[in-house]
Amino acid sequence: MKRFFCIPAVLAALALSLFALPASAEIGLGQARGFVPHELIVKVEGQPAKTVELRDGLGVGVAAQALGDKARVEYAAPNYIATASATPVPFVLPNDPGNIGGPAEAASAPGDWTLKQWNFLPYEAAAGSKLTTSPGGIDVVGAWENLAAAGRPGGQGVTVAVLDTGIAYRNYETTLNQGLSFLRSPDFTAAQFVKGYDFVENDRIPLDLNGHGTHVAGTIAEKTDNGIGLTGIAYRAKLMPVRVLDSQGRGDAAAIARGIRFAIANRAQVINMSFNFGCGKQVPGVNEALREAANKGIVVVASAGNLGAETCVSPPATGPRVIGVGGSTEGGCLGSYSLAGRGVDLLAPGGGTPIAGCPSISARPIYQVTLKPTSSHEFGVPSNYVGTSMAAAHVSGAAALVLASGLVKNKAGTKGRVDWVRRRLTGTARSLGLTSLQQGHGLIDIAAATSMRAARHR
């Protein structure tokens, strides 16, 4: 709920002094980036951060600077807007739509998911294995084997909060939103989900009106071995849908901070954030929530950002204790969209075209079952999902499997768990021969990360 200057007395006193300032031209919401007009997020010493509404004619920048200079104000920042980090390409239905048609159709060609999910394949053949390999694969198959041997198949026992546009997680009919009816994705089951929340509409039904969140959630934990659709990395993990981005894939810092705290309060072990703020934006309220998550032992993963949408690796990937993820391609190269910078810790499959000089021109996207464009109840396997959004989802799925594997047991307390999981993922990543600013520690290898041996590939 938005609060005005009159709420806590100390905040009111500070805010009243702003009315004497000259009015400033309001900075509107930019085409690619901006902030919520007439709002600040203000943190006064000893009090929780508040979303403060400014009077008309009072500029956000002037007000933020004036409040920030006050003695008891820890920070005053615009309520910045983040945007989902997927690079759109034209939507094309797959030529084999029977893969979401049900068990009978899938049974005629078992294993067909491997024809699309190059990203889940091993990058080199194991002795005696007949499984297809892919130079850009991260060996999810090997990780599944490791988790089955540990008695925690598919990330069982771990909850992943997906902060995004919502998820197609339930059937629902409403007279609101122009009388839309919603259906659960055919490759999810109701039992996969725990309680979520919609911080865009402020209700308890975080349904997806975009498709981005459902796609991301599919990579993390879509049902596997059910004769429908494709596969998910941590397919027995629980998903927590937390809607912080609207139908256009845009969400403000205040909603995102509340979403992080909801995930903390409801005991998520991993948080996925496939979105970015603008280059160089300071989002202290979000960073504050991220520190709280790390102190509770929650692994937070975020997309590094895409060239064209962002100009540098940007928040929340650069936030405290966050694992920032760049995107790689089917050919095992850096994606042409993937930004380089100090905030990149790892690479994971994001699909799409590679950077110049890559020996492979393979450029398929990341396939998952999700909503068709402009629909709340029709599903397909689109080919328009490319970017670091998709890459982050792979690392969140990997983190869930590492946590479920039992390898972390007795290795780290609550606060140390985040660093231990990070070291496990970075220490088993394989180099693509790029600079550390481009690849961080390299491309994740989930089989190695969940192996007792955890051989270092670098």
For each residue, the residues with C-beta under 8 A, 3 or more apart:
1: 202
2: 39 51 53
3: 7 50 51 52 53
4: 7 52 53
5: 11 12 15 16 52 53
6: 12
7: 3 4 11 12 50
8: 11 12 44 47 50
9: 12 13
10: 13 14 44 47 72
11: 5 7 8 14 15 42 44 47 50 52
12: 5 6 7 8 9 15 16
13: 9 10 16 17
14: 10 11 17 18 42 44 67 70 72 73
15: 5 11 12 18 52 67
16: 5 12 13 19
17: 13 14 20 21 66 70
18: 14 15 21 54 58 63 66 67
19: 16 55 58
20: 17
21: 17 18 24 58 62 63 66
22: 62
23: 57 58 59
24: 21 58 59 61 62
25: 59
26: 37 38 57 59 60
27: 34 35 37 59 60 61
28: 34 37
29: 34 35 36 37 81
30: 33 34
31:
32: 83 278 309
33: 30 80 81 83 277 278 281
34: 27 28 29 30 80 81 278
35: 27 29 39 60 78 79 80 81 252 253
36: 29 39 78 79 81 252 254
37: 26 27 28 29 60
38: 26 53 54 55 56 58 60
39: 2 35 36 51 52 53 54 60 78 79 252 254
40: 51 52 54 60 63 64 67 76 77 78 79
41: 49 50 51 52 75 76 77 78 79 253 254 257 284 285
42: 11 14 49 50 52 67 73 75 76
43: 47 48 49 50 73 74 75 76 284 285 288
44: 8 10 11 14 47 50 72 73 74
45: 72 73 74
46:
47: 8 10 11 43 44 50
48: 43
49: 41 42 43 257 285 288
50: 3 7 8 11 41 42 43 44 47
51: 2 3 39 40 41 79 254
52: 3 4 5 11 15 39 40 41 42
53: 2 3 4 5 38 39
54: 18 38 39 40 58 60 63
55: 19 38 58
56: 38
57: 23 26
58: 18 19 21 23 24 38 54 55 62 63
59: 23 24 25 26 27 62 63
60: 26 27 35 37 38 39 40 54 63 64 78
61: 24 27 64 65 78
62: 21 22 24 58 59 65 66
63: 18 21 40 54 58 59 60 66 67 76
64: 40 60 61 67 68 76 77 78
65: 61 62 68 69 76
66: 17 18 21 62 63 69 70
67: 14 15 18 40 42 63 64 70 73 76
68: 64 65 73 75 76
69: 65 66 73
70: 14 17 66 67 73
71:
72: 10 14 44 45
73: 14 42 43 44 45 67 68 69 70 76
74: 43 44 45 284
75: 41 42 43 68 284 285
76: 40 41 42 43 63 64 65 67 68 73
77: 40 41 64 80 253 282 283 284 285
78: 35 36 39 40 41 60 61 64 253
79: 35 36 39 40 41 51 252 253 254
80: 33 34 35 77 252 253 277 278 281 283
81: 29 33 34 35 36 250 251 252 253 277
82: 245 250 251 252 253 256 275 276 277 315 316
83: 32 33 245 249 250 275 276 309
84: 164 165 210 212 245 249 250 274 275 389
85: 274 275 276 303 304 305 306 309 310 387 388 389 392
86: 212 215 249 274 306 385 386 387 389 390
87: 306 308 309 337 352 386 387
88: 384
89: 352 365 383 384 386
90: 384
91: 372 373 382 383 384
92: 382 383 384
93: 97 380 381 382
94: 97 99 116 367 380 381 383
95:
96: 99 112
97: 93 94 100 101 380 381
98: 101 105 106
99: 94 96 105 106 112 113 116 228 229 230 381
100: 97 186 187 228 229 369 379 380 381
101: 97 98 104 105 106 228
102: 105 106 227 228
103: 106 107 226 227 228
104: 101 107 108 227
105: 98 99 101 102 108
106: 98 99 101 102 103 109 110 112 227 228
107: 103 104 110 227
108: 104 105
109: 106 112
110: 106 107
111: 114
112: 96 99 106 109 115 116
113: 99 116 117 120 229 230 231
114: 111 117 120 121 131 132
115: 112
116: 94 99 112 113 230 364 367 381
117: 113 114 120 121 230 231 367
118: 121 134 136 137 330 349 362 364
119: 134 136 137 138 140 330 349 351 366 394
120: 113 114 117 137 138 139 140 141 231 233
121: 114 117 118 131 132 133 134 137 139 140 141
122: 125 126 129 131 133 134 137 139 141 142 447
123: 133 134 135 136 137 138 139 332 430 445
124: 133
125: 122 129 131 133
126: 122 129 131 142
127:
128:
129: 122 125 126
130:
131: 114 121 122 125 126 141
132: 114 121
133: 121 122 123 124 125 137
134: 118 119 121 122 123 137 330
135: 123 330 331 332 360 362
136: 118 119 123 328 329 330 331 332 333 349 362 443
137: 118 119 120 121 122 123 133 134 140 349
138: 119 120 123 348 349 394 398 443 444 445 446
139: 120 121 122 123 142 143 445 446 447 448
140: 119 120 121 137 143 144 231 233 397 446 447
141: 120 121 122 131 144 145 447
142: 122 126 139 145 146 446 447 448 450 451
143: 139 140 146 147 233 398 401 446 447 449 450
144: 140 141 147 148 153 154 224
145: 141 142 148 149 447
146: 142 143 149 150 401 405 447 450 451
147: 143 144 150 152 153 154 155 156 401 404 405 450
148: 144 145 151 153
149: 145 146
150: 146 147 404 405 406 450
151: 148
152: 147 155 156 157 404 405 406
153: 144 147 148 156 236
154: 144 147 221 224 234 235 236 237 401 404
155: 147 152 158 221 233 234 235 236 237 397 400 401 403 404
156: 147 152 153 236 237 404
157: 152 237 404
158: 155 234 237 238 269 270 400 401 403 404
159: 194 237 238 239 240 266 267 268 269 270
160: 220 221 234 237 238 239 240 268 269 270 271 272 396 397 400
161: 240 242 259 262 263 266 268 270 271 272
162: 167 213 216 217 220 239 240 241 242 272 396
163: 242 244 245 256 259 260 263 271 272 273 275
164: 84 167 208 212 213 216 217 241 242 243 244 245 272 273 274 275
165: 84 208 209 210 211 212 213 214 243 245 246 247 249
166: 198 206 207 208 209 210 213 214 241 243 245
167: 162 164 185 188 193 196 206 207 208 213 214 217 239 241
168: 182 183 184 185 188 207 208 214 370 371 376 379
169: 184 185 188 190 192 193 196 206 207 217 239 241
170: 182 184 190 193 205 207
171: 181 182 183 184
172: 181 182 205 207
173: 180 181 182
174: 177 179 180 181 182
175: 179
176: 179 180
177: 174 180 209
178:
179: 174 175 176
180: 173 174 176 177 209 376 377
181: 171 172 173 174 376 377
182: 168 170 171 172 173 174 207 376 377
183: 168 171 376 377 379
184: 168 169 170 171 188 189 190
185: 167 168 169 188 214 218 222 369 370 371 379
186: 100 228 229 369 379
187: 100 218 222 223 226 228 229 230 369
188: 167 168 169 184 185 192 193 217 218 222 223 239
189: 184 192 223
190: 169 170 184 193
191:
192: 169 188 189 221 223 238 239
193: 167 169 170 188 190 196 238 239 240 241
194: 159 238 239 240 266
195: 204 240 266
196: 167 169 193 204 206 240 241 242 243
197: 203 204 206 242 243 259 262
198: 166 201 202 203 204 205 206 207 243
199: 202 242 243 244 251 255 256 258 259 262
200: 243 244 245 246 251 255
201: 198 205 243
202: 1 198 199
203: 197 198
204: 195 196 197 198
205: 170 172 198 201
206: 166 167 169 196 197 198 241 242 243
207: 166 167 168 169 170 172 182 198 243 376
208: 164 165 166 167 168 211 212 213 214 243 371 376
209: 165 166 177 180 246 247 376
210: 84 165 166 213 245 246 247 248 249 371
211: 165 208 214 215 370 371 372 373 382
212: 84 86 164 165 208 215 216 245 249 274 370 385 389
213: 162 164 165 166 167 208 210 216 217 241 243 245
214: 165 166 167 168 185 208 211 217 218 368 369 370 371
215: 86 211 212 218 219 366 368 370 382 385 390
216: 162 164 212 213 219 220 272 274 389 390 392 393
217: 162 164 167 169 188 213 214 220 221 222 239 241 393
218: 185 187 188 214 215 221 222 230 232 368 369 370
219: 215 216 222 232 233 366 368 390 393 394 397
220: 160 162 216 217 232 233 234 237 239 272 393 396 397 400
221: 154 155 160 192 217 218 232 233 234 235 236 237 238 239 397 400
222: 185 187 188 217 218 219 229 230 231 232 235 368 369
223: 187 188 189 192 226 228 229 232 235
224: 144 154 231 232 235
225: 231 235
226: 103 187 223 229
227: 102 103 104 106 107
228: 99 100 101 102 103 106 186 187 223
229: 99 100 113 186 187 222 223 226 369 381
230: 99 113 116 117 187 218 222 367 368 369 381
231: 113 117 120 140 222 224 225 235
232: 218 219 220 221 222 223 224 235 368 397
233: 120 140 143 155 219 220 221 394 397 398 400 401 446
234: 154 155 158 160 220 221 237 397 400 401 404
235: 154 155 221 222 223 224 225 231 232
236: 153 154 155 156 221
237: 154 155 156 157 158 159 160 220 221 234 397 400 404
238: 158 159 160 192 193 194 221
239: 159 160 162 167 169 188 192 193 194 217 220 221
240: 159 160 161 162 193 194 195 196 263 266 268
241: 162 164 166 167 169 193 196 206 213 217
242: 161 162 163 164 196 197 199 206 259 262 263
243: 164 165 166 196 197 198 199 200 201 206 207 208 213 259
244: 163 164 199 200 251 255 256 258 259 275
245: 82 83 84 163 164 165 166 200 210 212 213 249 250 251 275
246: 165 200 209 210 249 250 251
247: 165 209 210
248: 210
249: 83 84 86 165 210 212 245 246 275
250: 81 82 83 84 245 246
251: 81 82 199 200 244 245 246 255 256 275
252: 35 36 39 79 80 81 82 255 256
253: 35 41 77 78 79 80 81 82 256 257 277 283 285 286
254: 36 39 41 51 79 257 258 285
255: 199 200 244 251 252 258 259
256: 82 163 199 244 251 252 253 259 260 273 283 286 289 316
257: 41 49 253 254 260 261 285 286 288 289
258: 199 244 254 255 261 262
259: 161 163 197 199 242 243 244 255 256 262 263
260: 163 256 257 263 264 271 286 289 290 292 293 300
261: 257 258 264 265 289 292
262: 161 197 199 242 258 259 265 266
263: 161 163 240 242 259 260 266 268 271 293 298
264: 260 261 267 268 289 292 293 296 298
265: 261 262
266: 159 161 194 195 240 262 263
267: 159 264
268: 159 160 161 240 263 264 271 298
269: 158 159 160 297 298 299 400 403
270: 158 159 160 161 298 299 300 301 396 399 400 403
271: 160 161 163 260 263 268 293 298 299 300 301 396
272: 160 161 162 163 164 216 220 301 302 392 393 396
273: 163 164 256 300 301 302 303 316 322 392
274: 84 85 86 164 212 216 302 303 388 389 390 392 393
275: 82 83 84 85 163 164 244 245 249 251 302 303 316 389
276: 82 83 85 302 303 304 305 306 309 310 314 315 316 317
277: 33 80 81 82 253 281 283 286 314 315 316
278: 32 33 34 80 281 310 314
279: 305 310 311 312 314
280: 312 314
281: 33 80 277 278 314 315
282: 77 315
283: 77 80 253 256 277 286 287 315 316 319
284: 41 43 74 75 77 287 288
285: 41 43 49 75 77 253 254 257 288 289
286: 253 256 257 260 277 283 289 290 315 316 319
287: 283 284 290 291 315 316 319 320
288: 43 49 257 284 285 291 292
289: 256 257 260 261 264 285 286 292 293
290: 260 286 287 293 294 300 316 319 320 321 322
291: 287 288 294 295 320 321
292: 260 261 264 288 289 295 296
293: 260 263 264 271 289 290 296 298 300 321
294: 290 291 297 298 300 320 321 415 418
295: 291 292 414 415
296: 264 292 293 414
297: 269 294 413 414 415 416 417 418
298: 263 264 268 269 270 271 293 294 418
299: 269 270 271 323 396 399 403 417 418 421 422
300: 260 270 271 273 290 293 294 316 319 321 322 323 418
301: 270 271 272 273 322 323 325 392 395 396 399
302: 272 273 274 275 276 316 317 319 322 323 324 325 392
303: 85 273 274 275 276 306 317 324 325 387 388 389 391 392
304: 85 276 313 314 317 324 325 326 327 338 339 341 343 344 388 391
305: 85 276 279 309 310 312 313 314 317 339 388
306: 85 86 87 276 303 309 310 327 337 338 339 387 388
307: 310 311 336 337 338 339
308: 87 337
309: 32 83 85 87 276 305 306
310: 85 276 278 279 305 306 307 313 314 339
311: 279 307 339
312: 279 280 305 339 341
313: 304 305 310 317 318 324 339 340 341 342 343 344
314: 276 277 278 279 280 281 304 305 310 317 318 343
315: 82 276 277 281 282 283 286 287 318 319
316: 82 256 273 275 276 277 283 286 287 290 300 302 319 322
317: 276 302 303 304 305 313 314 322 324 325 343 344
318: 313 314 315 322 324 342 343
319: 283 286 287 290 300 302 315 316 322
320: 287 290 291 294
321: 290 291 293 294 300 418 419
322: 273 290 300 301 302 316 317 318 319
323: 299 300 301 302 345 346 395 399 422 425
324: 302 303 304 313 317 318 343 344 345 346 440
325: 301 302 303 304 317 344 345 346 347 348 388 391 392 394 395
326: 304 334 335 338 339 340 344 346 347 348 350 388 391 438 439 440
327: 304 306 334 335 337 338 347 348 349 350 351 352 386 387 388 390 391
328: 136 332 333 334 335 338 347 348 349 350 391 432 443
329: 136 332 333 334 335 349 350 351 352 353 354 358 360 362 363
330: 118 119 134 135 136 349 351 360 362 363 364
331: 135 136 354 358 359 360 361 362 363
332: 123 135 136 328 329 360 432 443
333: 136 328 329 354 355 358 359 360 432
334: 326 327 328 329 338 347 354 355 358 432 434 438 439
335: 326 327 328 329 338 350 351 352 353 354 355 386 387 388 391
336: 307 352 353 354 355 356
337: 87 306 307 308 327 350 352 353 386 387 388
338: 304 306 307 326 327 328 334 335 347 350 355 388 391 438
339: 304 305 306 307 310 311 312 313 326 344 388
340: 313 326 344 435 437 438
341: 304 312 313 344 437
342: 313 318 437
343: 304 313 314 317 318 324
344: 304 313 317 324 325 326 339 340 341 347 437 438 439 440
345: 323 324 325 422 426 440 441
346: 323 324 325 326 395 425 426 429 439 440 441 442 443 444
347: 325 326 327 328 334 338 344 391 429 432 439 440 442 443 444
348: 138 325 326 327 328 391 392 393 394 395 398 443 444
349: 118 119 136 137 138 327 328 329 330 366 390 391 394
350: 326 327 328 329 335 337 338 366 386 387 388 389 390 391
351: 119 327 329 330 335 363 364 365 366 385 386 387 390
352: 87 89 327 329 335 336 337 363 365 386 387
353: 329 335 336 337 361 363
354: 329 331 333 334 335 336 358 360 361 362 363
355: 333 334 335 336 338 358
356: 336
357:
358: 329 331 333 334 354 355 361
359: 331 333
360: 135 329 330 331 332 333 354
361: 331 353 354 358
362: 118 135 136 329 330 331 354
363: 329 330 331 351 352 353 354
364: 116 118 330 351 367 383
365: 89 351 352 382 383 384 385 386 390
366: 119 215 219 349 350 351 385 386 390
367: 94 116 117 230 364 381 382 383 385
368: 214 215 218 219 222 230 232 381 385
369: 100 185 186 187 214 218 222 229 230 379 380 381
370: 168 185 211 212 214 215 218 379 380 381 382 385
371: 168 185 208 210 211 214 375 376 378 379
372: 91 211 375 378 379 380 382
373: 91 211
374:
375: 371 372 378
376: 168 180 181 182 183 207 208 209 371
377: 180 181 182 183
378: 371 372 375
379: 100 168 183 185 186 369 370 371 372
380: 93 94 97 100 369 370 372
381: 93 94 97 99 100 116 229 230 367 368 369 370
382: 91 92 93 211 215 365 367 370 372 385
383: 89 91 92 94 364 365 367
384: 88 89 90 91 92 365
385: 86 212 215 351 365 366 367 368 370 382 389 390
386: 86 87 89 327 335 337 350 351 352 365 366 390
387: 85 86 87 303 306 327 335 337 350 351 352 390 391
388: 85 274 303 304 305 306 325 326 327 335 337 338 339 350 391 392
389: 84 85 86 212 216 274 275 303 350 385 392 393
390: 86 215 216 219 274 327 349 350 351 365 366 385 386 387 393 394
391: 303 304 325 326 327 328 335 338 347 348 349 350 387 388 394 395
392: 85 216 272 273 274 301 302 303 325 348 388 389 395 396
393: 216 217 219 220 272 274 348 389 390 396 397
394: 119 138 219 233 325 348 349 390 391 397 398 444
395: 301 323 325 346 348 391 392 398 399 425 444
396: 160 162 220 270 271 272 299 301 392 393 399 400
397: 140 155 160 219 220 221 232 233 234 237 393 394 400 401 446
398: 138 143 233 348 394 395 401 402 425 444 446 449
399: 270 299 301 323 395 396 402 403 421 425
400: 155 158 160 220 221 233 234 237 269 270 396 397 403 404
401: 143 146 147 154 155 158 233 234 397 398 404 405 446 449 450
402: 398 399 405 407 408 421 424 425 449 450
403: 155 158 269 270 299 399 400 408 417 421
404: 147 150 152 154 155 156 157 158 234 237 400 401
405: 146 147 150 152 401 402 408 450
406: 150 152 409
407: 402 411 424 450 452 454
408: 402 403 405 411 412 417 420 421 424
409: 406
410:
411: 407 408 416 420
412: 408 415 416 417 419 420
413: 297 416 417
414: 295 296 297 417
415: 294 295 297 412 418
416: 297 411 412 413 419 420
417: 297 299 403 408 412 413 414 420 421
418: 294 297 298 299 300 321 415 421 422
419: 321 412 416 422 423
420: 408 411 412 416 417 423 424
421: 299 399 402 403 408 417 418 424 425
422: 299 323 345 418 419 425 426
423: 419 420 426 427
424: 402 407 408 420 421 427 428 449 454
425: 323 346 395 398 399 402 421 422 428 429 441 444 449
426: 345 346 422 423 429 440 441 442
427: 423 424 441 454 456
428: 424 425 444 445 448 449 451 454 455 456 457
429: 346 347 425 426 440 441 442 443 444 445 457 458
430: 123 442 443 445 457 458
431: 434 439 442 443 457 458
432: 328 332 333 334 347 439 442 443
433:
434: 334 431 438 439
435: 340 438 439
436: 439 440 441
437: 340 341 342 344
438: 326 334 338 340 344 434 435
439: 326 334 344 346 347 431 432 434 435 436 442 443
440: 324 326 344 345 346 347 426 429 436
441: 345 346 425 426 427 429 436 458
442: 346 347 426 429 430 431 432 439 457 458
443: 136 138 328 332 346 347 348 429 430 431 432 439
444: 138 346 347 348 394 395 398 425 428 429 449
445: 123 138 139 428 429 430 448 449 457
446: 138 139 140 142 143 233 397 398 401 449 450
447: 122 139 140 141 142 143 145 146 450 451
448: 139 142 428 445 451 453 454 455 457
449: 143 398 401 402 424 425 428 444 445 446 454
450: 142 143 146 147 150 401 402 405 407 446 447
451: 142 146 428 447 448 454 455
452: 407
453: 448
454: 407 424 427 428 448 449 451
455: 428 448 451
456: 427 428
457: 428 429 430 431 442 445 448
458: 429 430 431 441 442
